[in-house]
Amino acid sequence: MTHAAVITGVGITAPNGLGAEDYWAATREGRSGIGPVTRFTPDGYPSRLAGEVPGFVAEEHLPSRLIAQTDHMTRLALLAADWALADAGIEPEALPEFEAGVITASSSGGFEFGERELRNLWSKGGSHVSAYQSFAWFYAVNTGQISIRHGMRGPSGVVVSDQAGGLDALAQARRQIRKGSSVIVSGGVDASICSWGWVAQLAGGRLSTSDDPDRAYLPFDASAAGHVPGEGGAIVVLEDAEA
């Protein structure tokens, strides 16, 4: 039997829209999310523009216990997953225990959390490093935290394949639907706009050095001169059409 996969819910945390409705409005209006970096001081770096998610206050959406153990990236992913499940009308606790899984993509992991804890290690010593550093930086942490938050113990995983990660994750999710899972939460969220993450991205030599938000990122244009780092992403709910 071939199980057709359909997308029934969408959650978006993007530089040009916090939530699917805001993002769709920005897309229709051609509104950019690129602007000066604010998450750290970019003075002295050749690239100083980024796409930061506006108006996101994690404490307004997540319990304090999760704030302490998560990177900015994972907080964005958790909110997007909450919205996607709500959009799909799914209550995970009502599903059979192993019926739903989570497959996400990440290209960098929790850089900001890791940078902070490494600073604590260098300046204060090992006793000042958070125990959550053992997993908060890891590529698979978004999958793990979404799975734990919603009790999704079905087929799960993470894909690390740079820009293609989100699409690859959806392909993996579709594969699990075809194998018999009824619900897979999938997508990709990243956020490495911190000094450590910035240096890592600059090392690739592909970042735009323009300070003009309207001209810095021009894909498929004769004047293209690199890309602008961004944060956020999208989480969707895939379901078996029959289910």
C-alpha positions in Angstrom: 0.0 0.0 0.0 1.3 3.5 -0.9 0.8 6.1 1.8 0.3 9.6 0.4 1.9 12.3 2.5 0.1 15.6 2.9 1.1 18.8 4.8 -1.6 19.7 7.2 0.1 22.3 9.4 2.7 25.0 9.1 4.7 27.0 11.7 7.2 29.7 10.7 9.7 31.8 12.6 11.5 33.9 10.0 13.3 37.2 9.7 10.4 38.6 7.6 7.6 37.1 9.6 6.9 35.6 13.1 4.1 33.2 12.3 2.7 31.9 9.0 0.3 34.8 8.6 3.0 37.5 9.0 5.4 35.6 6.8 2.9 35.2 4.0 2.0 38.9 4.1 5.7 39.8 3.9 6.1 37.4 1.0 3.2 38.9 -0.9 4.5 42.4 -0.3 8.1 41.6 -1.0 9.2 42.7 2.4 12.8 41.8 3.4 14.0 40.7 6.8 17.6 41.8 6.3 19.1 44.5 8.6 22.1 45.3 10.8 23.2 42.6 13.2 21.9 43.2 16.8 22.5 39.8 18.5 26.2 40.8 18.9 28.4 43.7 18.0 29.6 43.1 14.4 32.0 46.1 14.3 35.3 44.9 12.9 33.8 42.1 10.8 33.6 42.5 7.0 29.9 41.4 7.1 27.5 43.2 9.3 24.0 42.4 8.0 21.8 39.5 8.9 18.2 38.2 8.9 17.1 38.2 12.5 13.7 37.0 13.7 11.9 40.2 14.9 9.7 40.4 18.0 10.6 36.9 19.4 10.6 36.7 23.2 11.0 33.1 24.2 9.6 33.6 27.7 6.3 34.6 26.2 5.9 31.2 24.5 8.0 28.6 26.4 8.2 27.5 30.1 11.3 28.6 32.1 12.7 25.1 32.4 13.1 25.0 28.6 14.6 28.4 28.4 17.5 27.3 30.7 18.4 24.2 28.6 17.9 25.5 25.0 19.7 27.6 22.5 18.0 30.4 20.6 17.7 28.1 17.6 15.8 25.4 19.5 13.4 28.0 21.1 12.5 29.1 17.6 12.0 25.5 16.5 9.9 24.7 19.5 7.6 27.6 18.8 7.3 26.8 15.1 6.4 23.2 16.0 3.8 24.3 18.5 2.2 26.5 15.8 2.4 23.7 13.2 0.7 21.2 15.4 -2.0 23.7 16.3 -2.5 24.6 12.6 -2.9 20.9 11.9 -5.4 20.5 14.7 -3.3 17.7 16.2 -3.2 16.9 19.9 -0.1 14.6 20.2 -1.2 13.2 23.6 -4.3 11.7 21.9 -2.1 9.7 19.4 -0.8 6.2 20.0 2.5 6.3 21.8 4.7 5.5 18.7 2.5 6.9 16.0 4.2 10.3 15.6 7.9 11.1 15.0 10.1 14.2 14.4 12.7 14.7 11.6 14.4 18.0 11.4 17.4 19.6 9.7 20.2 21.7 11.2 23.4 22.9 9.6 25.1 24.4 12.6 23.5 23.4 15.9 23.2 25.6 19.0 26.2 27.9 18.4 25.1 30.7 20.7 24.6 28.4 23.7 28.0 26.8 23.0 29.8 30.1 22.7 28.5 31.3 26.1 29.5 28.1 27.9 32.9 28.0 26.3 33.4 31.6 27.5 32.4 30.4 31.0 35.0 27.6 30.7 37.8 29.9 29.6 37.1 32.7 32.1 35.6 31.0 35.1 36.4 27.3 35.0 34.6 24.0 34.3 32.4 24.3 37.3 30.6 27.2 35.6 29.7 25.3 32.5 26.0 24.3 32.2 25.2 20.6 32.2 22.9 21.4 29.3 26.0 22.1 27.1 26.2 18.3 26.7 23.3 18.5 24.2 22.1 22.1 23.7 24.7 22.6 20.9 24.0 19.4 19.1 22.6 19.1 15.6 19.8 16.8 16.7 18.7 18.9 19.7 15.7 20.4 17.8 14.3 16.9 17.0 14.9 15.8 20.6 13.3 18.7 22.3 10.2 18.7 20.0 9.9 15.0 20.5 10.1 15.3 24.3 7.8 18.3 24.5 5.0 16.5 22.6 5.6 12.9 23.6 6.4 11.9 20.0 8.3 8.6 20.2 7.9 7.3 16.7 10.6 7.3 13.9 12.8 10.3 14.4 16.1 11.7 13.2 18.1 14.7 12.0 19.6 15.6 8.6 22.8 17.7 8.3 23.2 18.8 4.7 23.7 22.6 4.7 21.2 24.6 2.6 19.4 21.5 1.3 18.7 20.2 4.9 15.1 21.3 5.1 14.1 19.7 1.9 16.1 16.5 2.8 14.3 16.4 6.1 10.9 16.5 4.4 12.0 13.7 2.1 12.9 11.6 5.1 9.6 12.5 6.7 7.7 11.4 3.6 9.6 8.1 3.6 8.4 7.4 7.2 4.8 8.2 6.2 5.2 5.7 3.4 6.5 3.1 5.9 3.3 3.5 8.0 3.7 6.4 10.4 0.6 8.6 10.5 2.2 11.9 11.6 5.8 13.3 11.2 6.8 16.8 12.3 9.5 18.0 10.0 11.4 21.0 8.7 14.5 23.0 9.4 15.5 25.8 11.8 18.9 27.3 12.4 20.3 30.3 14.3 24.0 31.0 14.5 24.1 34.8 14.6 26.7 35.1 17.3 30.4 36.0 17.1 31.5 32.3 17.1 28.9 31.4 14.4 29.8 34.5 12.5 33.5 33.6 12.3 32.6 30.1 11.2 30.4 31.4 8.3 33.0 34.0 7.3 35.6 31.3 6.9 33.6 30.0 3.9 34.3 33.2 2.0 30.8 33.5 0.7 29.2 36.2 2.9 28.1 39.5 1.4 30.0 42.4 2.7 27.5 45.1 1.6 26.0 47.3 4.2 23.0 48.1 2.1 20.1 45.8 3.2 18.4 46.2 -0.2 21.5 45.2 -2.2 23.4 42.8 0.1 21.6 39.7 -1.0 20.7 39.5 -4.7 20.4 35.8 -5.7 20.3 35.1 -9.5 21.3 38.7 -10.2 24.4 39.9 -12.1 25.3 42.0 -9.0 25.1 39.0 -6.6 28.0 39.1 -4.2 27.4 36.4 -1.6 24.7 35.6 0.8 23.4 37.1 4.1 23.2 34.8 7.1 19.7 34.4 8.6 18.0 32.6 11.5 14.7 30.8 11.9 13.0 28.4 9.5 9.8 26.4 9.2 8.3 23.3 10.8 5.5 21.5 9.1 3.2 18.6 9.9 3.1 15.7 7.5 0.3 13.2 7.8 -0.8 10.1 6.0 -3.7 11.2 3.7 -5.8 8.3 4.8 -5.2 9.1 8.5 
